[in-house]
């Protein structure tokens, strides 16, 4: 399904990342003396946000949406953005088994959008959703080695990193044989 999606529909991997806090994210680099630089832990007490994301493995195109909560309302708002971004063909969305993905609001939203089909991955198998490696890339681009004073700076960094990725996107490359 990931390698050769049907030509008449999109296959998207969707998930959430977070909570992401406004704090210092150390980089794994050494100082001039050869030791890891010391930083004071700040624990992110300046606000937090959740990041909803969609990733299309055949093209590498991604979409992120930042929200203050991880709930059905924000998830359906994110799904509206997904449908607007990938509007010309039916969507096949791969999801995990989080309770908000199966909530009444989301099911009602799905019945109002017949061009969208959900595929729920097996429980305890996060590696089957290809957005997981992309989250690692996004964290590296947006957060690693940076300090944030508030959650608006974190949101800006995540959206800028998504734009940067999309300007240089490439298909997902499998590293091992399937």
VENTA-V681795 format. One record per residue. RES is the residue in three letters. OMEGA is omega in degrees with one decimal (999 if undefined). Layout:
res->RES omega->OMEGA
res->RES omega->OMEGA
This chain:
res->UNK omega->-179.1
res->UNK omega->-175.2
res->UNK omega->-178.7
res->UNK omega->-179.9
res->UNK omega->175.8
res->UNK omega->-175.3
res->UNK omega->-176.7
res->UNK omega->177.4
res->UNK omega->177.2
res->UNK omega->172.3
res->UNK omega->-177.3
res->UNK omega->173.9
res->UNK omega->-175.0
res->UNK omega->178.4
res->UNK omega->177.5
res->UNK omega->174.2
res->UNK omega->175.1
res->UNK omega->1.1
res->UNK omega->177.0
res->UNK omega->-175.3
res->UNK omega->172.7
res->UNK omega->-178.4
res->UNK omega->177.8
res->UNK omega->176.8
res->UNK omega->-176.0
res->UNK omega->175.9
res->UNK omega->-178.9
res->UNK omega->178.5
res->UNK omega->-177.8
res->UNK omega->176.9
res->UNK omega->179.8
res->UNK omega->179.7
res->UNK omega->178.5
res->UNK omega->179.2
res->UNK omega->176.4
res->UNK omega->179.5
res->UNK omega->-180.0
res->UNK omega->174.1
res->UNK omega->178.3
res->UNK omega->179.5
res->UNK omega->-179.2
res->UNK omega->168.1
res->UNK omega->171.4
res->UNK omega->-179.8
res->UNK omega->-177.9
res->UNK omega->178.4
res->UNK omega->179.9
res->UNK omega->177.1
res->UNK omega->176.5
res->UNK omega->179.9
res->UNK omega->173.2
res->UNK omega->-177.7
res->UNK omega->173.5
res->UNK omega->-177.4
res->UNK omega->178.0
res->UNK omega->-174.4
res->UNK omega->-177.4
res->UNK omega->-179.5
res->UNK omega->-175.8
res->UNK omega->179.6
res->UNK omega->-178.6
res->UNK omega->178.5
res->UNK omega->176.0
res->UNK omega->179.0
res->UNK omega->-179.1
res->UNK omega->-178.1
res->UNK omega->-179.5
res->UNK omega->-178.5
res->UNK omega->173.1
res->UNK omega->-178.7
res->UNK omega->-176.4
res->UNK omega->-179.2
res->UNK omega->-179.3
res->UNK omega->178.0
res->UNK omega->178.1
res->UNK omega->173.9
res->UNK omega->176.3
res->UNK omega->179.3
res->UNK omega->175.1
res->UNK omega->177.5
res->UNK omega->177.9
res->UNK omega->-179.9
res->UNK omega->178.7
res->UNK omega->-178.7
res->UNK omega->179.9
res->UNK omega->-168.5
res->UNK omega->-169.2
res->UNK omega->178.6
res->UNK omega->175.0
res->UNK omega->-178.2
res->UNK omega->174.4
res->UNK omega->-172.4
res->UNK omega->178.8
res->UNK omega->-175.8
res->UNK omega->169.5
res->UNK omega->-173.6
res->UNK omega->176.4
res->UNK omega->-174.5
res->UNK omega->-179.5
res->UNK omega->178.0
res->UNK omega->-178.8
res->UNK omega->-177.6
res->UNK omega->-179.2
res->UNK omega->179.1
res->UNK omega->-179.4
res->UNK omega->177.7
res->UNK omega->175.8
res->UNK omega->176.5
res->UNK omega->-179.3
res->UNK omega->177.7
res->UNK omega->177.4
res->UNK omega->179.9
res->UNK omega->-175.4
res->UNK omega->178.2
res->UNK omega->-179.2
res->UNK omega->174.8
res->UNK omega->178.5
res->UNK omega->171.0
res->UNK omega->-179.2
res->UNK omega->179.8
res->UNK omega->179.3
res->UNK omega->177.4
res->UNK omega->179.4
res->UNK omega->177.2
res->UNK omega->-176.2
res->UNK omega->-178.9
res->UNK omega->178.0
res->UNK omega->178.3
res->UNK omega->-172.3
res->UNK omega->173.8
res->UNK omega->-178.7
res->UNK omega->175.4
res->UNK omega->178.2
res->UNK omega->175.4
res->UNK omega->179.0
res->UNK omega->178.7
res->UNK omega->180.0
res->UNK omega->177.7
res->UNK omega->179.5
res->UNK omega->-178.6
res->UNK omega->-170.6
res->UNK omega->-167.2
res->UNK omega->-170.3
res->UNK omega->177.7
res->UNK omega->-177.1
res->UNK omega->176.4
res->UNK omega->-176.1
res->UNK omega->179.8
res->UNK omega->179.9
res->UNK omega->-175.1
res->UNK omega->176.8
res->UNK omega->176.3
res->UNK omega->177.1
res->UNK omega->178.9
res->UNK omega->178.7
res->UNK omega->179.3
res->UNK omega->-179.9
res->UNK omega->179.8
res->UNK omega->176.5
res->UNK omega->178.1
res->UNK omega->176.3
res->UNK omega->177.1
res->UNK omega->178.0
res->UNK omega->179.4
res->UNK omega->-177.1
res->UNK omega->177.5
res->UNK omega->-179.9
res->UNK omega->-173.0
res->UNK omega->175.9
res->UNK omega->179.8
res->UNK omega->177.2
res->UNK omega->-179.2
res->UNK omega->177.5
res->UNK omega->-179.8
res->UNK omega->179.3
res->UNK omega->178.3
res->UNK omega->-178.9
res->UNK omega->999
